[in-house]
Amino acid sequence: MAAYYDNITQQYQQLHQLPKNRYIDAYTYLNLLGELAGKSILDLGCGEGFYTRQFSHLGATRVVGVELSPKMIELAKQEEAREPLGIEYIVADVCELSQIGSFELVAASYLLNHAQTEEQLLKMCQTISANLKPSGRFVAINDNVAQSPESYPLCEKYGLTKSISESLAEGVPITITFSVDGQKFSLYNYYLSRATYEWAFRTAGFKEIRWHQPIVSPEGVQEFGQEFWQDFLDCAPIVGIECLK
Ligand SMILES: C[S@@+](CC[C@H](N)C(=O)[O-])C[C@H]1O[C@@H](n2cnc3c(N)ncnc32)[C@H](O)[C@@H]1O
C-alpha cells in the first residue's frame, strides 16, 4: 500500500483540482468538521497534507498528520519547510499506531476504505478512539460502501469510474479510476458493509455514529448548475461519517 501511494504522489495531488473534489468532497468534509479554531486535530492517512494544511489555516492550534507512504510525507514536509505551519508529520501505519496524544478531533479523508478486513478496520477505529479525548469527535469522508454498483456508471461525468470484478462481498476490491487532464490512474478501495463499519466503531468505543450525504457548495452550483450535480448527489459515491466517543 505504501509503495503504491509512493508511486502516484504527483497524480494524487492533481486529483484535488477535480470539480467534484473542490465542490463536493472538500465542502462536505469541512462542513462536517465545523469550527476548527483553537482545536487539536489528528489527520490519519493524511497523504501529502492537502487537508492537514487547511486545518492549520483554519485555526487549529495543534495539527499532526500520520501517513503510511514515506513519499507522501516527504512532500508534506517539503511544503511545511516552504511555509512553516507547525504541523508534525509521522510515517506510520494507522493500524499499528498507539496513543500519540489526546485530540479534540480525529479526521480521515479516504482512509477507512483501505481496510480490507473487519480486523483492519477495527484496528483503525481503535487507533482513532485511543487518540481522542473523552467526548471527542471523529470525522471522515469515505468511499460510500453502500453505493449500488448499478449506479457506478453515473459517476463517469464527474471524472471517476468505479468498478468491481465480482459481486459485492466483504473484502472485495473496488477500483476507482480518475481522469485528470487526460491522464488516468486508479486507487483500490475495499468493500466492507455499513454493518461492519458500525460494528467496528462501536467495538472501538464510539457511542454515536452518523452517516452524512454529500453536499455541493454554492460555488459548485453557480459554476455547473444544480442539475449537473444531481446524479452525484443521488447515487452518492462518497459519504461523510461522524462518530462521537
Ligand atoms: C486516498 S489517499 C487520501 C490522502 C489524504 N487524506 C487526502 O485526502 O488528500 C489515502 C491515503 O491513506 C494512506 N493510508 C492507507 N492505509 C493506511 C494506513 N494503514 N496507515 C496510514 N496511512 C494509510 C495512503 O497511503 C494514502 O496516502
The ligand as an SDF file (V2000), in Angstrom:
LIG
                    3D

 27 29  0  0  0  0  0  0  0  0999 V2000
   -6.9050    8.3700   -0.9420 C   0  0  0  0  0  0  0  0  0  0  0  0
   -5.4810    8.8790   -0.0830 S   0  0  0  0  0  0  0  0  0  0  0  0
   -6.0620   10.3100    0.8460 C   0  0  0  0  0  0  0  0  0  0  0  0
   -4.9520   11.2150    1.3000 C   0  0  0  0  0  0  0  0  0  0  0  0
   -5.4180   12.4640    2.0450 C   0  0  0  0  0  0  0  0  0  0  0  0
   -6.2000   12.1280    3.2110 N   0  0  0  0  0  0  0  0  0  0  0  0
   -6.1860   13.3790    1.1180 C   0  0  0  0  0  0  0  0  0  0  0  0
   -7.4210   13.3930    1.1680 O   0  0  0  0  0  0  0  0  0  0  0  0
   -5.5430   14.0580    0.3180 O   0  0  0  0  0  0  0  0  0  0  0  0
   -5.4180    7.6770    1.1860 C   0  0  0  0  0  0  0  0  0  0  0  0
   -4.1480    7.7560    1.9940 C   0  0  0  0  0  0  0  0  0  0  0  0
   -4.2410    6.8590    3.0980 O   0  0  0  0  0  0  0  0  0  0  0  0
   -2.9670    6.2690    3.2680 C   0  0  0  0  0  0  0  0  0  0  0  0
   -3.1480    5.0100    4.0120 N   0  0  0  0  0  0  0  0  0  0  0  0
   -3.7850    3.9040    3.5870 C   0  0  0  0  0  0  0  0  0  0  0  0
   -3.7460    2.9560    4.5450 N   0  0  0  0  0  0  0  0  0  0  0  0
   -3.0630    3.4960    5.5790 C   0  0  0  0  0  0  0  0  0  0  0  0
   -2.6780    3.0130    6.8680 C   0  0  0  0  0  0  0  0  0  0  0  0
   -2.9890    1.7790    7.2590 N   0  0  0  0  0  0  0  0  0  0  0  0
   -1.9830    3.8330    7.6830 N   0  0  0  0  0  0  0  0  0  0  0  0
   -1.6480    5.0990    7.2810 C   0  0  0  0  0  0  0  0  0  0  0  0
   -1.9860    5.6150    6.0790 N   0  0  0  0  0  0  0  0  0  0  0  0
   -2.6820    4.8190    5.2480 C   0  0  0  0  0  0  0  0  0  0  0  0
   -2.4380    6.0710    1.8650 C   0  0  0  0  0  0  0  0  0  0  0  0
   -1.0360    5.9010    1.8240 O   0  0  0  0  0  0  0  0  0  0  0  0
   -2.9140    7.3640    1.1850 C   0  0  0  0  0  0  0  0  0  0  0  0
   -1.9770    8.3970    1.2500 O   0  0  0  0  0  0  0  0  0  0  0  0
  1  2  1  0
  2  3  1  0
  2 10  1  0
  3  4  1  0
  4  5  1  0
  5  6  1  0
  5  7  1  0
  7  8  2  0
  7  9  1  0
 10 11  1  0
 11 12  1  0
 11 26  1  0
 12 13  1  0
 13 14  1  0
 13 24  1  0
 14 15  1  0
 14 23  1  0
 15 16  2  0
 16 17  1  0
 17 18  1  0
 17 23  2  0
 18 19  1  0
 18 20  2  0
 20 21  1  0
 21 22  2  0
 22 23  1  0
 24 25  1  0
 24 26  1  0
 26 27  1  0
M  CHG  2   2   1   9  -1
M  END
$$$$
